[in-house]
Amino acid sequence: MGLESNVARARDIMVEFADQTGLSSTKNLPRRYLWTDAHALCNFLSLYRCTGDEQYKHLAVTLVDKVHDSLGKHRSDDPRCGWISGLSDEEGKEHPTAGGLRIGKKLNERGHDDAFDQRLEWDRDGQYFHYLSKWMHALARASAVTGEAGYCRWATELAKVAHASFTVSGPGGQKRLLWKMSIDLSRPLVPSSGLHDPLDAYVTYNELSECARGIAGEHKTHGLEVEIAETTAMIEGQRWHTDDPLGLGGLLFDAGRVFQLIAAKQLTNPDLGNILVRTASESLASFDSHALQHQPAEYRLAFRELGLSIGLHAVARMQAVARSNPDLFGQGLQQGLENLRQYVPLAAIIEKFWAAPGNQEVATWLDHFDINRVMLATSLLPDEFLTV
């Protein structure tokens, strides 16, 4: 499929999404979900870049306001009200991310005295670090596309509160990031750690510093020095191999951003790019894509596979960055990128499968309807999502 066709398909998905989730229409009840909306924001920005149509820029700006006004505040079924941060209404509008942002799950968070139920926890609200970091990235893109510095400021404020709240120290003093916190960030709901969260945090904090410098023209990290230093220590010597398609996609997403940040001189360690390319290649080699492709739709999760297809689109961009900066990226890296390139056709296979109407009628698609279709649009038009 060519760019024009992909733009048309992504446009149809996103216009329908805007209508059905109460973004562009008042006839439908609003439903906001942070991960989905982070991808949706990048999709609207991509559509604006591709078409020049101001309506997509308007939808992007509106979405930011709607997310903050909903997920930055307590739930309607919660006795608490107002901004999660505890700020006054006026101050909260100035700093809507100062208390973090809710996930947007259907059920309220687990109460202090409720027993932990692993299955039920997936449906309960709270805050996920990896959702917050995706919104930080989306805000950075909104800032870059619109030229509005406020989006970058809000992303940085979110980074600071998220890092402070999710970071804990182990017995040996080694710091790590928790998986899930309560809505008000006062207690952990799931105290384990995500495999790629520290890497995602490190890359995102550097992206925010680059974003701020690009807008303000200043050569400083804008207050994220401590956060960058702590996540640098967290990722030291870590292994990120995974056979989960969504995790693989996230690894490639981070690798693509690392290449861009090295080229921009925000990151000065090209070895990280080498490590991520090698890790992604090894992980993809052990990932049984053939077995996945032979499974019927009802046994597959579209959003996890589409995460991989989105990440695979970063490979060509990494190759372009490496070719344009031979002084920063050694010759040995080219072979690693060639190894990755053999897996790129899988992206089109995944997109074609989940774009087929029959595969969108199964329960696994309908149960995750918004996130599936929005991530399909991201895979079809990934430019803004994959850009720093």
Secondary structure, 3 states (H helix, E strand, C coil): CCHHHHHHHHHHHHHHHHHHCCCCCCCCCCCCCHHHHHHHHHHHHHHHHHHCCHHHHHHHHHHHHHHHHHHCECCCCCCCCCECCCCCHHHHHHCCCCCCCCCCCCECCCCCCCCCCHHHHCCECCEEHHHHHHHHHHHHHHHHHHCCHHHHHHHHHHHHHHHHHHEEECCCCCEEECCEECCCCCCEEECCCCCCHHHHHHHHHHHHHHHHHHHHCCCCCCCCHHHHHHHHHHHCCCCCCCCCHHHHHHHHHHHHHHHHHHHCCCCCCCHHHHHHHHHHHHHHHHCCHHHHHCCCHHHCCHHHHHHHHHHHCHHHHHHHHHHHCCCCCCHHHHHHHHHHHCCCHHHHHHHHHHHCHHHHCCHHHHCCHHHHHHHHHHHHCCCCCCCC
